[in-house]
């Protein structure tokens, strides 16, 4: 229909004459507006169809509504993205993967439980995963020298997992990743600071500690000491840890142990004897030294059958690299100030024991 025909159609039925030029201008505007609307609708439709190919969906902003998301060990960026999308944190897995790749952060994502929000942009979600403060966890520090049972108590207090669960997990050492020479978890729960996640279990926490022992053992070359098995080294280190006062004394204590073993003498260590009795203390009584425990080194020859606690790195180093000397005795004469004296003279040793007894008030 031409503009003239269109005007005739619109003017039909009008009683009064109109300005045909004004009418034509108005008509053109109506037509152009209609054509523009059709074109816009077409563009929107095409964009809707093409949008999946132009780029993945993404939210804007930091989102709302907290949600805790767990990233499991070994998950790839794609797997993490799928977890986030399923939880409603990001609009699409593709948006998150694209962000990770653009910032080259695939190797920076760590397992754990994270506090995020629903409806987050992929960029902000990645920022939060890279922020340590977003981790939903508590830290627990295990000091050097604790026995396994003491470790369980500390882990239980930090995680809320009953002590009995740790005892149950420890009873299946094959599932904890312990070294092949380990007879039990004792000695292999490495003292350090650990993250306790809401999803942590007794087994996972003990596995973390055993894994840390493995890393330290590899770094120190635990298999490298000639004439001693790795278990003997750890057992020696556990005695050094239990008997020692200061780090500087550890290599000397290790030397005393090796000197006694070399001469075929008994270790006669109070720490091993008290462990066998399930007691704590720095000086065993005469009656306690008569106990028939295999850990009573007043009665058995050589090392006890296994570690008597969980040694730290300094004690392990001392067991691997003892100091040079002829010492055969040592006494921690002042436990409060951690003063330990060494000697190869039995008379001096007796004097040192008297100093300790005076300190303990047992003279």
C-alpha positions as CSV (number, residue, x, y, z in Angstrom):
1,X,0.0,0.0,0.0
2,X,1.4,3.4,-1.0
3,X,1.4,6.4,1.4
4,X,-1.4,8.0,-0.7
5,X,-3.5,4.8,-0.4
6,X,-2.7,4.5,3.2
7,X,-3.8,8.2,3.8
8,X,-7.1,7.6,1.9
9,X,-7.7,4.5,4.1
10,X,-7.1,6.5,7.3
11,X,-9.2,9.5,6.2
12,X,-12.2,7.5,5.1
13,X,-15.1,8.3,7.3
14,X,-13.6,11.5,8.6
15,X,-16.0,14.3,8.3
16,X,-13.6,17.2,8.3
17,X,-10.8,17.9,5.8
18,X,-7.3,17.5,7.0
19,X,-3.8,18.7,6.0
20,X,-2.6,15.9,3.8
21,X,1.1,16.7,4.3
22,X,0.7,16.4,8.1
23,X,-1.1,13.2,7.7
24,X,1.6,11.8,5.5
25,X,4.3,12.7,8.0
26,X,2.4,11.1,10.8
27,X,1.8,8.0,8.7
28,X,5.5,7.6,8.0
29,X,6.4,7.8,11.7
30,X,3.9,5.1,12.5
31,X,5.2,2.9,9.8
32,X,8.9,3.4,10.8
33,X,8.1,2.8,14.4
34,X,6.4,-0.5,13.5
35,X,9.3,-1.5,11.4
36,X,11.8,-0.6,14.2
37,X,9.8,-2.7,16.7
38,X,9.8,-5.7,14.3
39,X,13.6,-5.3,13.8
40,X,14.2,-5.0,17.6
41,X,12.1,-8.1,18.2
42,X,14.1,-10.0,15.6
43,X,17.4,-8.9,17.1
44,X,16.2,-10.0,20.6
45,X,15.1,-13.3,19.2
46,X,18.4,-13.9,17.5
47,X,20.3,-13.0,20.6
48,X,18.3,-15.4,22.7
49,X,19.0,-18.2,20.2
50,X,22.7,-17.3,20.0
51,X,23.4,-16.5,23.6
52,X,24.6,-20.0,24.6
53,X,27.2,-19.7,21.8
54,X,28.3,-16.1,22.7
55,X,29.3,-17.0,26.3
56,X,28.2,-18.8,29.5
57,X,25.6,-17.4,31.8
58,X,27.0,-15.5,34.8
59,X,25.5,-13.7,37.8
60,X,26.5,-10.2,38.9
61,X,27.7,-9.2,42.3
62,X,28.5,-11.1,45.5
63,X,25.1,-12.9,45.8
64,X,23.0,-13.5,48.8
65,X,22.1,-16.4,51.0
66,X,25.1,-18.2,52.6
67,X,25.9,-21.8,51.5
68,X,28.8,-24.1,52.4
69,X,30.4,-25.9,49.5
70,X,32.9,-28.7,49.8
71,X,35.8,-29.1,47.4
72,X,37.2,-32.6,47.6
73,X,40.9,-33.4,47.2
74,X,41.9,-34.0,43.6
75,X,38.9,-32.2,42.0
76,X,39.6,-30.4,38.7
77,X,38.4,-26.8,38.0
78,X,35.6,-28.3,35.8
79,X,34.5,-30.6,38.7
80,X,34.6,-27.6,41.1
81,X,32.6,-25.5,38.7
82,X,29.9,-28.2,38.4
83,X,29.7,-28.3,42.2
84,X,29.3,-24.6,42.4
85,X,26.7,-24.5,39.7
86,X,24.7,-27.3,41.3
87,X,24.8,-25.4,44.6
88,X,23.5,-22.3,42.9
89,X,26.6,-20.3,43.7
90,X,27.4,-19.5,40.1
91,X,25.1,-19.3,37.1
92,X,26.9,-21.8,35.0
93,X,30.0,-24.1,35.3
94,X,31.3,-22.5,32.1
95,X,31.5,-19.1,33.5
96,X,33.6,-20.3,36.4
97,X,35.9,-22.4,34.3
98,X,36.4,-19.4,31.9
99,X,37.3,-17.2,34.9
100,X,39.7,-19.8,36.3
101,X,41.4,-20.2,32.9
102,X,41.6,-16.5,32.3
103,X,43.4,-15.9,35.6
104,X,45.4,-19.2,35.4
105,X,44.3,-20.2,38.9
106,X,43.5,-23.9,38.3
107,X,46.6,-24.9,40.4
108,X,45.6,-22.6,43.3
109,X,42.3,-24.2,44.3
110,X,42.5,-26.2,47.5
111,X,40.2,-28.8,49.0
112,X,38.1,-27.9,52.0
113,X,34.7,-26.5,53.0
114,X,34.1,-22.9,51.9
115,X,31.4,-20.4,53.0
116,X,30.0,-18.8,49.8
117,X,26.8,-17.2,48.7
118,X,24.2,-18.2,46.1
119,X,24.1,-16.1,43.0
120,X,27.7,-15.0,42.9
121,X,29.5,-13.8,39.8
122,X,32.2,-16.3,38.7
123,X,34.9,-13.8,39.4
124,X,33.8,-13.1,43.0
125,X,33.3,-16.8,43.7
126,X,36.8,-17.5,42.6
127,X,38.1,-14.7,44.8
128,X,36.4,-16.3,47.8
129,X,37.8,-19.7,47.0
130,X,41.3,-18.3,46.9
131,X,40.8,-16.5,50.2
132,X,41.9,-18.6,53.2
133,X,39.4,-16.7,55.4
134,X,36.5,-18.3,53.5
135,X,37.5,-21.7,54.7
136,X,35.0,-23.1,57.2
137,X,37.5,-24.7,59.5
138,X,39.3,-24.7,62.9
139,X,42.9,-25.2,63.5
140,X,44.3,-27.6,66.1
141,X,48.0,-27.7,67.1
142,X,49.5,-31.0,68.2
143,X,52.7,-30.5,70.1
144,X,55.7,-32.7,70.0
145,X,55.9,-35.8,72.2
146,X,52.2,-36.5,72.8
147,X,51.1,-40.1,73.0
148,X,48.5,-41.3,70.5
149,X,45.8,-41.3,73.1
150,X,46.6,-37.7,74.0
151,X,46.4,-36.8,70.3
152,X,42.9,-38.3,70.1
153,X,41.7,-36.1,72.9
154,X,43.0,-32.9,71.3
155,X,41.6,-33.8,67.9
156,X,38.2,-34.7,69.5
157,X,38.0,-31.4,71.2
158,X,38.7,-29.5,68.0
159,X,36.4,-31.6,65.7
160,X,33.6,-32.8,68.0
161,X,34.4,-36.4,66.8
162,X,34.3,-38.8,69.8
163,X,37.6,-40.2,71.0
164,X,36.2,-43.6,70.4
165,X,36.1,-42.9,66.7
166,X,39.8,-42.1,66.6
167,X,40.6,-45.3,68.5
168,X,38.5,-47.2,66.0
169,X,40.3,-45.6,63.0
170,X,43.7,-46.2,64.6
171,X,42.9,-49.9,64.9
172,X,42.9,-50.1,61.1
173,X,46.4,-48.6,60.3
174,X,46.4,-50.0,56.8
175,X,43.7,-47.4,55.9
176,X,45.7,-44.5,57.2
177,X,48.6,-44.5,54.8
178,X,51.2,-45.3,57.4
179,X,54.7,-46.4,56.3
180,X,55.0,-50.1,55.7
181,X,57.3,-50.5,58.8
182,X,54.8,-48.9,61.2
183,X,53.2,-51.3,63.6
184,X,50.7,-48.8,64.9
185,X,49.9,-45.1,64.7
186,X,52.2,-44.4,67.7
187,X,55.1,-42.4,66.5
188,X,53.6,-41.5,63.1
189,X,51.0,-38.9,64.0
190,X,53.3,-36.0,63.2
191,X,53.0,-33.0,65.5
192,X,52.0,-29.8,63.6
193,X,49.0,-27.5,63.1
194,X,46.1,-29.0,61.1
195,X,42.9,-27.8,59.6
196,X,39.7,-29.4,61.0
197,X,36.8,-29.1,58.5
198,X,33.1,-29.6,59.3
199,X,33.4,-32.7,57.1
200,X,36.5,-34.1,58.8
201,X,36.4,-37.6,60.2
202,X,38.6,-39.4,62.6
203,X,40.1,-41.3,59.7
204,X,40.7,-38.2,57.5
205,X,42.5,-36.4,60.4
206,X,44.7,-39.3,61.3
207,X,45.5,-39.7,57.6
208,X,46.5,-36.0,57.4
209,X,48.9,-36.5,60.3
210,X,50.4,-39.7,58.8
211,X,50.8,-38.0,55.5
212,X,52.7,-35.2,57.1
213,X,55.0,-37.7,58.8
214,X,55.7,-39.2,55.4
215,X,56.6,-35.8,53.9
216,X,59.0,-35.0,56.7
217,X,60.5,-38.5,56.7
218,X,61.2,-38.2,52.9
219,X,62.8,-34.8,53.4
220,X,65.0,-36.0,56.2
221,X,65.9,-39.3,54.5
222,X,64.7,-41.5,57.3
223,X,65.8,-44.6,55.5
224,X,69.4,-43.4,55.3
225,X,70.8,-44.3,58.7
226,X,73.0,-47.4,58.4
227,X,72.6,-50.2,60.8
228,X,69.1,-49.1,61.9
229,X,65.7,-49.7,60.5
230,X,63.3,-46.7,60.0
231,X,61.3,-48.0,62.9
232,X,64.3,-48.0,65.1
233,X,65.0,-44.4,64.1
234,X,61.5,-43.3,65.0
235,X,61.5,-45.3,68.2
236,X,64.8,-43.6,69.2
237,X,63.4,-40.2,68.2
238,X,60.4,-40.8,70.4
239,X,62.6,-41.5,73.4
240,X,64.7,-38.5,72.7
241,X,61.6,-36.4,72.5
242,X,60.3,-37.8,75.8
243,X,63.6,-37.4,77.6
244,X,64.8,-34.2,76.2
245,X,64.5,-30.7,77.5
246,X,66.0,-28.4,74.9
247,X,66.4,-28.9,71.2
248,X,70.2,-28.5,71.6
249,X,70.2,-31.5,74.0
250,X,68.4,-33.9,71.6
251,X,71.5,-35.0,69.6
252,X,73.4,-35.7,72.9
253,X,70.5,-37.8,74.2
254,X,70.5,-39.7,70.9
255,X,74.2,-40.3,71.3
256,X,73.7,-41.7,74.9
257,X,71.1,-44.1,73.5
258,X,73.5,-45.3,70.7
259,X,76.5,-45.6,73.1
260,X,74.5,-47.8,75.4
261,X,73.2,-49.9,72.5
262,X,76.7,-50.2,71.1
263,X,78.1,-51.4,74.4
264,X,75.3,-53.9,74.9
265,X,74.0,-52.2,77.9
266,X,70.3,-51.6,78.8
267,X,68.9,-48.3,78.1
268,X,67.3,-47.9,81.5
269,X,65.1,-45.0,80.4
270,X,62.3,-43.9,82.7
271,X,60.3,-42.6,79.8
272,X,59.9,-46.0,78.2
273,X,59.1,-47.6,81.5
274,X,56.4,-45.1,82.3
275,X,54.9,-45.6,78.8
276,X,54.6,-49.3,79.4
277,X,52.8,-48.6,82.6
278,X,50.5,-46.1,81.0
279,X,51.7,-43.5,83.4
280,X,53.4,-40.1,83.1
281,X,56.5,-38.9,85.0
282,X,60.2,-38.3,84.7
283,X,61.4,-40.6,87.3
284,X,60.3,-44.2,87.7
285,X,60.2,-45.8,91.2
286,X,62.1,-48.9,92.1
287,X,58.9,-50.9,92.0
288,X,58.0,-49.5,88.6
289,X,61.4,-50.5,87.1
290,X,60.5,-54.1,88.0
291,X,57.5,-54.2,85.8
292,X,57.5,-56.9,83.1
293,X,56.3,-54.6,80.3
294,X,58.2,-55.0,77.0
295,X,58.8,-51.2,77.2
296,X,60.6,-51.5,80.6
297,X,64.2,-50.8,79.4
298,X,65.4,-51.6,82.9
299,X,64.6,-55.2,82.2
300,X,64.8,-55.7,78.4
301,X,67.8,-55.3,76.2
302,X,67.9,-52.9,73.3
303,X,65.1,-50.6,72.1
304,X,61.5,-51.1,73.1
305,X,59.2,-52.7,70.4
306,X,58.1,-49.4,69.1
307,X,57.8,-45.6,69.6
308,X,56.6,-44.3,73.0
309,X,55.1,-41.1,71.6
310,X,55.1,-38.9,68.5
311,X,58.4,-37.1,67.9
312,X,58.8,-33.8,66.1
313,X,61.3,-32.9,63.4
314,X,64.1,-31.9,65.7
315,X,64.0,-35.3,67.6
316,X,64.0,-37.2,64.3
317,X,67.0,-35.2,63.1
318,X,68.8,-36.0,66.3
319,X,68.1,-39.7,65.9
320,X,69.5,-39.5,62.4
321,X,72.5,-37.3,63.2
322,X,73.5,-37.7,66.9
323,X,76.2,-35.6,68.5
324,X,79.7,-37.0,68.9
325,X,80.7,-37.9,72.4
326,X,81.3,-40.6,74.9
327,X,78.4,-39.8,77.2
328,X,76.7,-42.7,78.8
329,X,74.4,-41.0,81.3
330,X,72.3,-37.8,81.3
331,X,69.9,-36.4,83.9
332,X,67.5,-33.5,83.6
333,X,68.5,-31.9,86.9
334,X,66.1,-29.0,86.6
335,X,63.0,-29.8,84.6
336,X,61.5,-26.4,85.2
337,X,64.4,-24.7,83.3
338,X,65.0,-27.8,81.2
339,X,68.6,-28.2,82.3
340,X,70.1,-31.5,81.3
341,X,73.6,-32.6,82.3
342,X,75.6,-35.3,80.5
343,X,78.5,-37.4,81.6
344,X,80.6,-40.6,81.0
345,X,81.5,-40.8,84.7
346,X,79.2,-42.9,86.9
347,X,80.1,-40.9,90.0
348,X,79.0,-37.6,88.3
349,X,75.8,-39.4,87.2
350,X,75.0,-40.2,90.8
351,X,75.5,-36.6,91.8
352,X,73.2,-35.5,89.0
353,X,70.5,-37.9,90.2
354,X,70.8,-36.4,93.7
355,X,70.3,-33.0,92.2
356,X,67.1,-34.2,90.5
357,X,65.9,-35.8,93.7
358,X,66.3,-32.6,95.5
359,X,64.4,-30.8,92.8
360,X,61.6,-33.3,93.1
361,X,61.8,-33.3,96.9
362,X,62.3,-37.1,97.0
363,X,65.6,-37.1,99.0
